[in-house]
Structure formats: C-alpha cells, structure tokens
Amino acid sequence: MPFLGTTGGGSVKQFGGLANLGYFIKNSLRFRGANNAYLNRTPSASDRTTWTWSGWVKRGTLGAYQQIFGAYIGSGTTDTNYFEISFSSSDLISITGYSTVYRRSTAVYRDPSAWYHIVVALDTTQATAANRMKVYVNGSEVTAFGASNNPTLSTNLGINGAYPHGIGAIPANASYFDGYQTEVNFIDGQALTPSSFGKTDGATGQWVPKKFGGTYGTNGFYLKFADASAATAAAIGKDSSPNGNNWTPNNISVTAGVTYDAMIDSPSLSAAASNYATLNPLSMAANLVLNSGNLAVSNSNGADTHRIVRAGIGMTTGKWYWEVHVNNSANVDIVGVADDTTGNAGNNYLGGTGKSAGWGYNTSTGAWYQGPWTVNSPTPPAFPSSGIIGVAYDADAGNLWFSSNGSWLSANGGTGNPAAGSNPNLSLANTAGTPFYPALSIYYNGGTWVFNFGQRPFAYTPPSGFKSLNTFNLP
C-alpha cells in the first residue's frame, strides 16, 4: 500500500498523524519534467546480469510516459543496449528493454500524494526463468502483469554497461520524469528484496524506509540529495556510498525561488521533513496543466472560463500557512480555499460554488470572492505585480488572511494579524471538521502560478502558531 493512505481522488484528509517512525529521510530532489531535469553518469563496465535498484518516488504529472531510471548506449536496437524503469502513459510501472517488455503492471500508480517505494531486482543467472526479474512496490512483490517476459538465462541487459545512465530520463532517449525521488540505492552484483531498504512499522502497518546496511559493489551508489550547496555532481548529485559514484545534475536548480529543487518532501514523518501537500491532478478542472512536481499550474484553454485546482491535503482543524507566487496575470484569478462541494467543471471559480472563497484579481483591481464567507475588509488592492501572496487559514475559527509580499491586508479597520487571531479578511462559521483545501481558480490563460506549502524555504516567515501543510503536522 502507499506510504501515505488517502481517501480517494488523491486527497488527504486529517484523521490524525502517524507515529514517529525512527529512520528519517530528510531530503528529496524534485525533477521538473517541463524543464528537462535529470541526472546522468557513465559508469565502468560491470555485472550486467545481477543488480538491484531501489528508490522512493512521488509522482507529479500523471498520464504520461516517464523514465525513472535507465541506460542507453545511444545506438543499436537490442536489449543489451537499452533498459528502463518507467511509468507508462497509463500510469503502469513498466520494465523494458529496447524491444522487450519484461514486466508491465496491471495495477495503476497514480496517487500524487503518495510516496511509492519501488524495487527492481535482476539476476538472469537464476535457473527458474520467473525468478530472473522481480518487481516490488511498498514491500510487496508485484505478481499481476499485463505483459511479462523473462530474460534469457545469463543474458546481459542494458544496465551496468560503460555507456550513459540516467535518473529522471535516459540520455539520448529522454522522456522526462516529473515528480520527486529520494533514497535511491543501486546495488551492483546482488539481487535483493525490499527488506534491505524498508520494513513494516509494527504500530502503523505502514511500509517505511530503512537504511541499507550492505555492500554496494563496483558501480553501486546511494543518492540522498542532502547537499544543496550547488547543482553539481559533488553536491546535489553526491554518492553517499563508499564508492563516490557521483551523478551530474542537468536543469536542476538549488537557487532560492520557484525553481528550487532541493526539497524536504519525504516519505518520513519528522519535524525536519515529511510528505508535503502538492496540487492534485485528480481534483482540478479540464484544461489546467500541472508541472514542476505538481507545484505549478497554468490554464491551457483560450476560452473565457474559470478553472479550479485544489491541493491534495484537506485542512479540518489547526492553523496553516502557504505561499503562492504571483503570475502577474491581467485576468480574473483567485487565490484561496475550497471545500469538497466546490465544483471542478469549467467556469467554476472560488467564491462561486460550494463554500469556496478567496482574494481575486479583477481585470485591474482586487476583489473578494467570498461565497458564503463574511467579508471583514474593504476592497483589497490588486495582486502585487510580482512577488508572493501569503495565505493563513485557521480551520478551528474559520478565519482567512492574505498578505502581499509579506504585508498582511487590512480588515476591521486594522492590519490583519493571524498570530493574534485578529482582523481576518474572510470568516465562515462552523468550518471545523469540514476539509478545506488550498485552491486557485484561473480565468482564460492566466499564466503560471507556483505554490509553496513549505517543501522549500518560504519567502516570508509564517505567523506564529501557523504550520506548513504536511503529514507530520496533521493533528
């Protein structure tokens, strides 16, 4: 099962936090598929019959063919020259050579709020053909396949040859992965089971990470993406195994801002890193496009219609803070919250359906789109021409505040003060227990909007008592 269970539709609602699980993964690397992000390395020739790849993966874009890990010599049309672990356009896990589908799952893996632990173990020297390749997800062996072909006895497949290997895409044949990866281990010369990399937590029943304690072999490596000092092989691409088999980053940024890719989104539960909210591709209107690990959204439709997208974690109690990078749009775009009754169909907008509400931009001025919420403020200013909108939501009191580049908007004759609980811009009675989700509605094209729920550094300090939206912070 996924590390983080959901209630359907890829959304997480608050039913209580999980236990502190011991071994913490503190970092992950975001791969922005639209930016052609990937890592590459050309190893020396080694054992091409026996190896294990293990990694924790959180998906961004769904419904697209995306390579997770693989290698290609750049020429030739045989399985000895090419190998990949990928997601198919139908969201299946697929293990293929150049012309052979070795394994393709019947199960789909399309929960954008879940971290999946994927293990592929190869040993073509096994006498029993079915034992030559094993695939595991979250500790369990995958046995149901829409397509399954066993490697020939003792054959050399495409991994571990002296030609380019890639993580997030295969050099010379790239179909870029969009999402997050962490705790990536490659073991040269051994076919291992998931128990080398994870375990079932006795208290929760969840499959959780465990640090690998064995040997790596010649081309083995361990990537934990912990050094964000530079976008180099010696820093963000550093191999933390004894081998020093570093990986070169391509189109990956560790510069502060919306392109920052060194995340603390993680399959662990700790105050330092946890599973963070992202925008939910399973809860958005048609014609919206998500990318950048489901943190950036745009409207591809030229029609004059509103389109809504929600985040994947619902807030039922507690105090929460997030930021939205302003797109500098001249359209009617609205930043705020939406509940489950808010429609996703075209021409729905925040403040127009369900219990949604928000601060909007109306051609050239600001406006409140309040739905059933009470407006406590004068007409707001227009969105800043560039910069950050901060949102603070007190789910217990039903109060919503907005800031512009760090300055809270006025209400009730004074400046908004979320930390003190005073002067909220919008209020709604009896919100506790009703899940509200960070949301955005875009009118017409509306450019690209970028969210930050705390998986990268905030531009401004959250008000006292308000938390980042992640699973560790859920009450």
MIVOMAR-855912 format. One record per atom (N, C-alpha, C): residue in three letters; x negated, y negated, z negated. Coordinates in steps of 0.2 Angstrom, whole numbers, plus 5000, padded with zeros to 4 digits. Each point is the difference from the previous one (the first is absolute). Layout:
<sites>
ALAXYZ
...
</sites>
This chain:
<sites>
MET499650065000
MET500449945000
MET499649945000
PRO500249945002
PRO499649945000
PRO499849984993
PHE499449974999
PHE499849984994
PHE500549964996
LEU500349955004
LEU500549964998
LEU500750025002
GLY500550024996
GLY500650025003
GLY500449945001
THR500550005005
THR500449955002
THR500850025000
THR500449955001
THR500750014999
THR500350015007
GLY499650015005
GLY500350005007
GLY499949935004
GLY499950005006
GLY499949945004
GLY499349974998
GLY499550044997
GLY499449974999
GLY500049954995
SER500549994996
SER500049954994
SER499950034994
VAL499749964995
VAL499950024993
VAL500449964996
LYS500450034995
LYS500449974995
LYS499750014994
GLN500149964995
GLN499750014993
GLN500450054996
PHE499750064999
PHE500250054995
PHE499650014995
GLY499549964999
GLY499550014995
GLY499350015002
GLY499549984997
GLY499350015003
GLY499850074998
LEU499450025004
LEU499750074999
LEU499549994995
ALA499850064997
ALA499450004995
ALA499449985003
ASN499549984996
ASN499349985002
ASN499750075001
LEU499750015006
LEU499950075003
LEU499250014999
GLY499649964997
GLY499350024999
GLY499549985005
TYR500050035006
TYR499549985005
TYR500349955005
PHE499649945000
PHE500349955004
PHE499649985006
ILE500450005005
ILE499749975007
ILE500249924999
LYS499449965001
LYS500149934999
LYS500149965006
ASN499850035006
ASN500049965006
ASN500250045006
SER500349975005
SER500150035006
SER499849955006
LEU500050025006
LEU499849965006
LEU500650005004
ARG500249935002
ARG500650005004
ARG499750005008
PHE500450045004
PHE499850005007
PHE500649965004
ARG499849945002
ARG500549965004
ARG500050035007
GLY500550045002
GLY500050035007
GLY500049955005
ALA500449944999
ALA500049955005
ALA499449965001
ASN499550014995
ASN499449975001
ASN499450055002
ASN500250065002
ASN499650055002
ASN499450024995
ALA500350014994
ALA499550014994
ALA499850075000
TYR499450024999
TYR499850074999
TYR499350004997
LEU499850064998
LEU499350014998
LEU499750055005
ASN499349995001
ASN499750055004
ASN499350024998
ARG499850065002
ARG499350034998
ARG499950065005
THR499350005002
THR499850065004
THR499550044996
PRO500250064997
PRO499650044996
PRO499550045004
SER499650034997
SER499650065003
SER500450065001
ALA499850045004
ALA500350065002
ALA500050054993
SER500650034999
SER500050044994
SER500550065001
ASP500350034995
ASP500450055000
ASP500749985003
ARG500150035006
ARG500749985004
ARG500550054999
THR499850054996
THR500550064999
THR500449994993
THR499749964995
THR500250014993
THR499949934997
TRP500649974998
TRP500049934996
TRP500749994997
THR500049954996
THR500649984997
THR500149925000
TRP500549975002
TRP500249935000
TRP500649994995
SER499949964995
SER500549984995
SER500049925000
GLY500649985000
GLY500149934999
GLY500749984998
TRP500149944996
TRP500749984998
TRP500249945005
VAL500650015003
VAL500249965005
VAL500749974998
LYS500049935001
LYS500749975000
LYS500149965007
ARG500650025002
ARG500249985007
ARG500249935000
GLY499849965006
GLY500349945002
GLY500550015005
THR499849985006
THR500550015006
THR500250085001
LEU500650015001
LEU500350065001
LEU500250015008
GLY500150065002
GLY500250025006
GLY499549985006
ALA499450014998
ALA499549995005
ALA499450054999
TYR499750025006
TYR499450055000
TYR499449964997
GLN499850024994
GLN499449974997
GLN499550054997
GLN499449995002
GLN499450044998
GLN499849994993
ILE499950054995
ILE499849994994
ILE499250014999
PHE499850065003
PHE499350015000
PHE499950055006
GLY499449995004
GLY499850045005
GLY499449985003
ALA499850045006
ALA499449995004
ALA500150015007
TYR499649975004
TYR500050015007
TYR499449985003
ILE499750055004
ILE499449995003
ILE500049945006
GLY500649995002
GLY500149945005
GLY500050035007
SER499950065001
SER500150035006
SER500150084999
GLY500250035005
GLY500250075000
GLY500750014998
THR500350065002
THR500750024999
THR500150064996
THR499650024995
THR500050064996
THR500149984993
ASP500350054996
ASP500149994993
ASP499350004996
THR499550025003
THR499449994997
THR499749935000
ASN500349965004
ASN499849935000
ASN500549954997
TYR500550024997
TYR500649964998
TYR500350034994
PHE500249964995
PHE500450034994
PHE500349944997
GLU500650014998
GLU500449944996
GLU500550034995
ILE500049964994
ILE500650004996
ILE500449945001
SER500650015001
SER500449945002
SER500750004998
PHE500449955000
PHE500750005000
PHE500349995007
SER500550045002
SER500350005006
SER500549945001
SER500249985005
SER500549955001
SER500750024997
SER500050074998
SER500650024996
SER499950014993
ASP499449974998
ASP499850004993
ASP499950074997
LEU499750045004
LEU499850074998
LEU499249994999
ILE499850054996
ILE499350004999
ILE499750055006
SER499549985003
SER499850045006
SER499350015000
ILE499750065001
ILE499350025000
ILE499950025007
THR499649975004
THR499950025007
THR499349995003
GLY499950045005
GLY499450005003
GLY500149965007
TYR499650005005
TYR500149975006
TYR500650025003
SER500150075001
SER500650025003
SER500450054996
THR499850014994
THR500450054996
THR500349974994
VAL500650014998
VAL500349984994
VAL499950064995
TYR499649994995
TYR499950054996
TYR500550004994
ARG500249954998
ARG500650004995
ARG500449935001
ARG500650015000
ARG500549945000
ARG500650014996
SER500049964995
SER500550024995
SER500849995002
THR500450044997
THR500749985002
THR500349954995
ALA499749994994
ALA500249954995
ALA499749935003
VAL500449954998
VAL499849935002
VAL499749974994
TYR499649965001
TYR499649964994
TYR500149925002
ARG500649984998
ARG500149935001
ARG500349964994
ASP499750014994
ASP500249964995
ASP499549954999
PRO500149945001
PRO499549955000
PRO499849974993
SER500450034995
SER499849984993
SER499650054997
ALA499850065003
ALA499750054997
ALA499350015002
TRP499650024996
TRP499350025001
TRP500050085001
TYR499850025006
TYR499950075002
TYR499350034999
HIS499950054997
HIS499350035000
HIS500050065005
ILE499649995005
ILE499950045006
ILE499450045000
VAL500050065000
VAL499450055000
VAL500050045007
VAL499550005004
VAL499950045005
VAL499350044999
ALA500150075000
ALA499450044999
ALA499950055006
LEU499450005002
LEU499950045006
LEU499450054999
ASP500250065002
ASP499450064999
ASP500250055006
THR499749985006
THR500250055005
THR499650065000
THR499650024995
THR499750064999
THR500450054997
GLN500649984997
GLN500550054997
GLN500250055005
ALA500050064998
ALA500350065004
ALA500749995002
THR500449984995
THR500749995000
THR500149935004
ALA500350005006
ALA500149945004
ALA500449954996
ALA500550024997
ALA500449954996
ALA499749964995
ASN499450034997
ASN499649974995
ASN499549955002
ARG499949995007
ARG499549965002
ARG500149935000
MET500649984999
MET500249934999
MET500649994995
LYS499949964995
LYS500549994995
LYS500149934999
VAL500749984999
VAL500249934999
VAL500450004994
TYR499849954996
TYR500449994993
TYR500249935000
VAL500649994997
VAL500249934998
VAL500250004993
ASN499849964996
ASN500149994993
ASN500050064996
GLY499550045002
GLY499850064996
GLY500350075003
SER500549995004
SER500350065003
SER499850015007
GLU499950075001
GLU499850015007
GLU500649995005
VAL499949975006
VAL500549995005
VAL500150075004
THR500550035000
THR500150075003
THR500549995006
ALA500449955000
ALA500549995006
ALA499849965005
PHE499950025006
PHE499749975006
PHE500450005006
GLY500149945003
GLY500350005007
GLY499650035005
ALA499350004999
ALA499550025004
ALA499450034996
SER499850065002
SER499450034996
SER499650045004
ASN499449995001
ASN499550045003
ASN499450014996
ASN499750055000
ASN499450024996
ASN499449995004
PRO499549974997
PRO499350005003
PRO499750075002
THR499750005005
THR499650065001
THR499550024995
LEU499950064999
LEU499550024995
LEU499349975001
SER499849974995
SER499349974999
SER499949955005
THR500549975003
THR499949945005
THR499849944997
ASN499649965003
ASN499949934998
ASN500549955002
LEU500349974996
LEU500549945001
LEU499649935000
GLY500449955001
GLY499849945002
GLY499749964994
ILE500150024994
ILE499749964994
ILE499350034999
ASN499549954998
ASN499450024997
ASN499550005006
GLY500149985006
GLY499650005005
GLY499649935000
ALA499549995004
ALA499649945000
ALA500249955005
TYR500749984998
TYR500349955005
TYR500549964995
PRO500349955003
PRO500449954996
PRO500650034996
HIS500049994994
HIS500650024995
HIS500349934998
GLY500750014999
GLY500349944997
GLY500550014995
ILE500149954996
ILE500650004995
ILE500449955001
GLY500750015002
GLY500449955002
GLY500149995007
ALA499650035004
ALA500050015007
ALA499450045002
ILE500050035006
ILE499550035003
ILE499649965005
PRO499449984999
PRO499649965005
PRO500150045007
ALA500149965005
ALA500050025007
ALA500750025002
ASN500550014995
ASN500650035001
ASN500549974995
ALA500049944999
ALA500349974994
ALA500850005000
SER500350024995
SER500749994998
SER500049984993
TYR500149944998
TYR499849974994
TYR500550024995
PHE499850024994
PHE500450014994
PHE500149934997
ASP500750004997
ASP500249944997
ASP500250024993
GLY499649984994
GLY500250024994
GLY499449994995
TYR499950054995
TYR499550004995
TYR499750075000
GLN499450004998
GLN499750064999
GLN499549994994
THR499950064996
THR499649994994
THR499850074998
GLU499450014996
GLU499850064997
GLU499950055006
VAL499649985005
VAL499950045006
VAL499450044999
ASN500150075000
ASN499450054999
ASN499950045006
PHE499450015002
PHE499950055006
PHE499550054997
ILE500150065000
ILE499650054997
ILE499750045006
ASP499450005002
ASP499650035005
ASP499950084998
GLY500250055003
GLY499850074999
GLY500550034995
GLN500549974998
GLN500550044995
GLN500749995002
ALA500450055000
ALA500749995001
ALA500350014993
LEU500349944997
LEU500250004993
LEU500849995000
THR500350014994
THR500749994999
THR500149934997
PRO500649984999
PRO500149934997
PRO499850004993
SER500050054997
SER499850004993
SER499349974998
SER499650005006
SER499349964999
SER500149934999
PHE500649975002
PHE500049935001
PHE500649974996
GLY500550054998
GLY500649974996
GLY500250064995
LYS500649984997
LYS500350054995
LYS500749974999
THR500450054997
THR500749984998
THR499949984993
ASP500349944999
ASP500049974993
ASP500550044996
GLY499850034994
GLY500550044996
GLY500649974997
ALA499949934999
ALA500649964997
ALA500549985005
THR499749985006
THR500549975005
THR500250055006
GLY499650055001
GLY500050045006
GLY499849975006
GLN499749945000
GLN499749975006
GLN499450035002
TRP499850005006
TRP499450015003
TRP499549944999
VAL499550004997
VAL499649954998
VAL499250015002
PRO499749945001
PRO499350015002
PRO499550034995
LYS499550045002
LYS499550024996
LYS499349995004
LYS499549984996
LYS499449995003
LYS499750065002
PHE499750005007
PHE499750065002
PHE499350014997
GLY499950064997
GLY499450014996
GLY499550055004
GLY500150025006
GLY499650045003
GLY499449975005
THR499750045004
THR499549985005
THR500349985006
TYR499749955004
TYR500249985006
TYR499850025006
GLY499450035000
GLY499750035006
GLY499749945004
THR499750025006
THR499649955004
THR500349945002
ASN500650005003
ASN500449955002
ASN500649984996
GLY500050024994
GLY500549994995
GLY500049934998
PHE500649974998
PHE500049934998
PHE500649994995
TYR500049954996
TYR500549984996
TYR500149925000
LEU500649985003
LEU500149935001
LEU500649984995
LYS499849954995
LYS500549984995
LYS500149925001
PHE499649975005
PHE500249935002
PHE500049954994
ALA499550014996
ALA500049964994
ALA499649945000
ASP499549995005
ASP499649945001
ASP500249965005
ALA500449944998
ALA500349965005
ALA499549935000
SER499450014999
SER499549945001
SER499949995007
ALA500150045004
ALA499949995008
ALA500350055004
ALA500249985006
ALA500350055005
ALA499450045003
THR499650034997
THR499550045003
THR500050074998
ALA499550045003
ALA500050074999
ALA499750014993
ALA499649964997
ALA499750004994
ALA500449984994
ALA500649975002
ALA500449974995
ALA500750045000
ILE500549975004
ILE500650035000
ILE500050075003
GLY499550015004
GLY500050075004
GLY499550054996
LYS499849984994
LYS499550044996
LYS500250074999
ASP499650055001
ASP500150074998
ASP499850004993
SER500450024995
SER499950014993
SER499850074998
SER499950055005
SER499750064999
SER499249994999
PRO499750054999
PRO499250004999
PRO499749995007
ASN500450015006
ASN499750005006
ASN499949935003
GLY500349954999
GLY499949935003
GLY500350005007
ASN500550045002
ASN500250005006
ASN500649945001
ASN499749945001
ASN500449945000
ASN500450005007
TRP500649964999
TRP500449995006
TRP500049935002
THR500049995007
THR500049935002
THR500749975001
PRO500249954997
PRO500749975000
PRO500149965007
ASN500550005003
ASN500249975006
ASN500749964999
ASN500049935001
ASN500649964999
ASN500350014994
ILE499650014994
ILE500250004993
ILE499749944997
SER500449974996
SER499849934997
SER500050014992
VAL499549974997
VAL500049994993
VAL500049934998
THR500249965005
THR500149924998
THR500649994997
ALA500149964995
ALA500649984997
ALA500549985004
GLY500650024999
GLY500649975005
GLY500450065002
VAL500449995005
VAL500550045003
VAL499650065003
THR499450005002
THR499750055004
THR499650044995
TYR500049994994
TYR499650044995
TYR500250074999
ASP499550055002
ASP500250075000
ASP499850044995
ALA499649974995
ALA499850044994
ALA500550004995
MET500550054999
MET500650004996
MET499950034994
ILE500449994995
ILE500150044994
ILE500650045000
ASP500350015006
ASP500650055001
ASP499750074999
SER500350044996
SER499650064998
SER500550054998
PRO499950075001
PRO500450054998
PRO499950024992
SER499749954997
SER499950014992
SER500549954997
LEU500150014994
LEU500449954995
LEU499549984995
SER499849935001
SER499649974995
SER500149935000
ALA499849964995
ALA500149935001
ALA499549975005
ALA499550035002
ALA499549985005
ALA500250015007
ALA500450065001
ALA500250015007
ALA500650054999
SER500549995005
SER500650045000
SER500350005007
ASN500650035001
ASN500350005006
ASN500449945001
TYR499949965004
TYR500349935001
TYR500550005005
ALA500549954999
ALA500549995005
ALA499749985006
THR500450025006
THR499949985006
THR500749995003
LEU500049975006
LEU500649995004
LEU500250075002
ASN500750015001
ASN500250075001
ASN500350005007
PRO499750045005
PRO500250015007
PRO500750035000
LEU500250044995
LEU500650045000
LEU500649954997
SER499849944998
SER500549954998
SER499949945003
MET500149995006
MET499949945004
MET500550005006
ALA500149945003
ALA500450005006
ALA499650025006
ALA500350025005
ALA499750015007
ALA499749945002
ASN499550015004
ASN499649955003
ASN499549974996
LEU500050014993
LEU499449984996
LEU499450055001
VAL499449975000
VAL499450045001
VAL499649994993
LEU499850064997
LEU499650004994
LEU499350025003
ASN499549974997
ASN499350025001
ASN499649984994
SER499350015000
SER499549994995
SER500250034993
GLY500150075001
GLY500250044994
GLY500749984997
ASN500549985004
ASN500649984998
ASN500049934996
LEU499549965001
LEU500049944996
LEU500249945005
ALA500050015006
ALA500149945005
ALA500650025004
VAL500549955002
VAL500650025003
VAL500149945005
SER500250025006
SER500249955005
SER500750025004
ASN500349965003
ASN500650015004
ASN499850005007
SER500150065003
SER499850015007
SER500649985005
ASN500649984997
ASN500649995004
ASN500049935002
GLY500249985006
GLY500049935002
GLY500749974999
ALA500550044997
ALA500749984999
ALA500149964994
ASP500449955000
ASP500249964994
ASP500450044995
THR499650054997
THR500350044994
THR499650004994
HIS500350014995
HIS499650014993
HIS499850075000
ARG499450024997
ARG499850074998
ARG499750004993
ILE500250054997
ILE499850014993
ILE499650064999
VAL499449994996
VAL499650064997
VAL499949994993
ARG500050064996
ARG500050004993
ARG499350044999
ALA499849994993
ALA499450034998
ALA500250074998
GLY499650054998
GLY500150074998
GLY500150014993
ILE499949954995
ILE500250014993
ILE500549954998
GLY500550034997
GLY500649964997
GLY499849984993
MET500249944998
MET499949974994
MET500750004996
THR500150044995
THR500650014996
THR499949964993
THR499450004997
THR499949974994
THR499349975001
GLY499849954995
GLY499349985000
GLY499949935004
LYS499449984999
LYS499849945004
LYS499450015005
TRP500149975006
TRP499650025006
TRP499849945004
TYR499450005003
TYR499849955004
TYR499750035006
TRP500149965006
TRP499750025006
TRP499949945004
GLU499650005005
GLU499849945005
GLU500250025007
VAL500249955004
VAL500150015007
VAL499649945004
HIS499650025004
HIS499649965004
HIS500549965006
VAL500049945000
VAL500449965004
VAL499850015007
ASN500550015004
ASN499950015007
ASN500049945004
ASN500249944997
ASN500149945004
ASN500550005005
SER500550034999
SER500650015004
SER500449945001
ALA500349995005
ALA500549945001
ALA500750035001
ASN500150064997
ASN500650045001
ASN500350004993
VAL500650035000
VAL500450014993
VAL499750074997
ASP499549994996
ASP499750064997
ASP500149994992
ILE500150064997
ILE500249994993
ILE499650054996
VAL499749984994
VAL499650044996
VAL500450014993
GLY500150064998
GLY500450014994
GLY500150074998
VAL500650024998
VAL500150074997
VAL500750025004
ALA500050075000
ALA500650035002
ALA500250074997
ASP500650014999
ASP500250064996
ASP500250065005
ASP500250054998
ASP500250065005
ASP500649985004
THR500449964998
THR500649985004
THR499949955006
THR499449985000
THR499849955005
THR499950045007
GLY500449985005
GLY499950045006
GLY499449995004
ASN499850055004
ASN499450005004
ASN500149985007
ALA500650005002
ALA500249995007
ALA499849935003
GLY499950005006
GLY499949935003
GLY500449954998
ASN499849944999
ASN500349944998
ASN500350004993
ASN499750044996
ASN500049994992
ASN499549964998
TYR500149964995
TYR499449964997
TYR500150004993
LEU499549984996
LEU500049994993
LEU500449954998
GLY500550014995
GLY500549954998
GLY500650015004
GLY500050045005
GLY500650015004
GLY500450074999
THR499750054997
THR500350064999
THR499850034993
GLY500450044997
GLY499850034994
GLY499949954995
LYS499550014995
LYS499849964995
LYS499349965002
SER499850005006
SER499449975002
SER500049934999
ALA499449974999
ALA499949934999
ALA499349985002
GLY499949945001
GLY499349975002
GLY499949935001
TRP499449985001
TRP499849945002
TRP499850005008
GLY500449965004
GLY499950005007
GLY499849945003
TYR499850015006
TYR499849945004
TYR500549995006
ASN500349955000
ASN500549985005
ASN499849955005
THR499750025006
THR499849965005
THR499549954998
SER500149964996
SER499549954997
SER500049984993
THR500550034996
THR500149994993
THR500050064997
GLY499950004993
GLY500250064996
GLY500750004998
ALA500250064998
ALA500750024998
ALA500050064996
TRP500550004995
TRP500250064996
TRP500550045004
TYR499850065000
TYR500550055003
TYR500250054994
GLN500549984996
GLN500150034994
GLN500550064999
GLY500550015005
GLY500550054999
GLY500349994994
PRO500150054995
PRO500449994994
PRO499549974995
TRP499449985001
TRP499649974995
TRP500249934999
THR499849984994
THR500149934998
THR499449965002
VAL500149945003
VAL499449965002
VAL499949954994
ASN499449994997
ASN499949964995
ASN499649945002
SER499849995007
SER499549965002
SER500349955005
PRO499749945001
PRO500249965006
PRO499750045007
THR500249975005
THR499850035007
THR499250004999
PRO499850065002
PRO499250014999
PRO499749975006
PRO499349994999
PRO499649985006
PRO500050055005
ALA499749985006
ALA499950055005
ALA499450054998
PHE500050065003
PHE499450044998
PHE499349965001
PRO499550014997
PRO499449975001
PRO499750025007
SER499749955004
SER499850015007
SER499550065000
SER499750014995
SER499550064999
SER500050014993
GLY499850074998
GLY499950014993
GLY500450064998
ILE500249994993
ILE500250064997
ILE500749984996
ILE500550045001
ILE500650004996
ILE500050054995
GLY500049984993
GLY500050044995
GLY500750014998
VAL500250074998
VAL500750024997
VAL499950034994
ALA500449974995
ALA500050034993
ALA500750024999
TYR500150074998
TYR500750024999
TYR500050044993
ASP500549974996
ASP500250034993
ASP500650045001
ALA499950075001
ALA500650045001
ALA500450014994
ASP499849994994
ASP500450004994
ASP500549944999
ALA499749945002
ALA500449944999
ALA500449985007
GLY499750035005
GLY500349985007
GLY499849935002
ASN499449994999
ASN499749935002
ASN499550015006
LEU500049955004
LEU499550005006
LEU499749945001
TRP499350005000
TRP499749935001
TRP499550015006
PHE499949945003
PHE499550005006
PHE499549954999
SER499450015003
SER499549955000
SER499749995007
SER499849945001
SER499749985006
SER499249984999
ASN499650055002
ASN499349994999
ASN499849994993
GLY500350044996
GLY499849994993
GLY500449964995
SER500549965003
SER500449954997
SER500750025000
TRP500350014994
TRP500750034999
TRP500549955002
LEU500550015004
LEU500549965002
LEU500449974994
SER500349955000
SER500449974995
SER500750035000
ALA500350004994
ALA500750024998
ALA500249974994
ASN500749994999
ASN500349974994
ASN499649944998
GLY499849965004
GLY499749934999
GLY499250014997
GLY499850065001
GLY499350014998
GLY499650055004
THR499450014999
THR499650055004
THR500150074998
GLY500150045005
GLY500150074998
GLY499450034996
ASN500250044995
ASN499550034995
ASN500150074999
PRO499850055004
PRO500250074999
PRO499850024993
ALA499449984998
ALA499750034994
ALA500449984994
ALA500349945000
ALA500549984994
ALA500750025002
GLY500150035006
GLY500750025001
GLY500549945002
SER499749945001
SER500449945001
SER500049985008
ASN500549965001
ASN500149975006
ASN500050055006
PRO500350055000
PRO500050055006
PRO500449965006
ASN499750025006
ASN500449975006
ASN500650035002
LEU500150074999
LEU500650045001
LEU500150044994
SER500650014998
SER500250054995
SER500650045002
LEU500050064997
LEU500650055001
LEU500150044994
ALA500650004997
ALA500250034994
ALA500050085001
ASN499850044995
ASN500150075000
ASN499650035006
THR499449985001
THR499650045005
THR499650064997
ALA499950004993
ALA499650064997
ALA500450065002
GLY499550055002
GLY500350065002
GLY500250015008
THR500049945003
THR500150005007
THR499349995004
PRO499850055004
PRO499449995003
PRO500049945005
PHE499649964999
PHE499849945006
PHE499350015002
TYR500049995007
TYR499350015003
TYR499849945003
PRO499349985000
PRO499749955003
PRO500250015008
ALA500249945003
ALA500350005006
ALA499949945004
LEU500150015007
LEU499949945005
LEU500550015005
SER500349955002
SER500350005007
SER499749955005
ILE499950025006
ILE499749965005
ILE500549995006
TYR500049945002
TYR500549985005
TYR499649995007
TYR500350025005
TYR499650005007
TYR499450044999
ASN499449975003
ASN499450035000
ASN499749994993
GLY499949944998
GLY499849994993
GLY499350024998
GLY499650015005
GLY499350014998
GLY499950064995
THR499450004997
THR499850064995
THR499949974993
TRP500450044996
TRP499949994993
TRP499650054996
VAL499649984995
VAL499650054997
VAL500150004992
PHE500250064997
PHE500250004993
PHE499450034996
ASN500049984994
ASN499550024995
ASN500350024994
PHE500050064998
PHE500450024994
PHE499450024994
GLY499449985001
GLY499550004995
GLY499550065002
GLN500050035006
GLN499550055002
GLN499449975003
ARG500049935001
ARG499449965001
ARG500149944995
PRO499449964999
PRO500149954995
PRO500549955002
PHE500449974995
PHE500549955002
PHE499649935001
ALA500449965004
ALA499749935001
ALA500149964994
TYR500550014996
TYR500149964994
TYR500150054994
THR499949984994
THR500150044994
THR500750014999
PRO500350064999
PRO500750014998
PRO500249974994
PRO500649984999
PRO500249974993
PRO499950054995
SER499949984994
SER499950044994
SER500650054999
GLY499950065000
GLY500550054998
GLY500350035007
PHE499849985006
PHE500250025006
PHE499550055003
LYS500250065003
LYS499550055002
LYS500150015007
SER499450035002
SER500050035007
SER500550055001
LEU500250015006
LEU500550055002
LEU499750075002
ASN499950044995
ASN499750075001
ASN500350054995
THR499850065001
THR500350054996
THR499850014993
PHE499449984999
PHE499749994993
PHE500449964996
ASN500249945003
ASN500449954996
ASN500750014999
LEU500350055004
LEU500750024999
LEU500150024993
PRO500649974997
PRO500150024992
PRO500250075000
</sites>
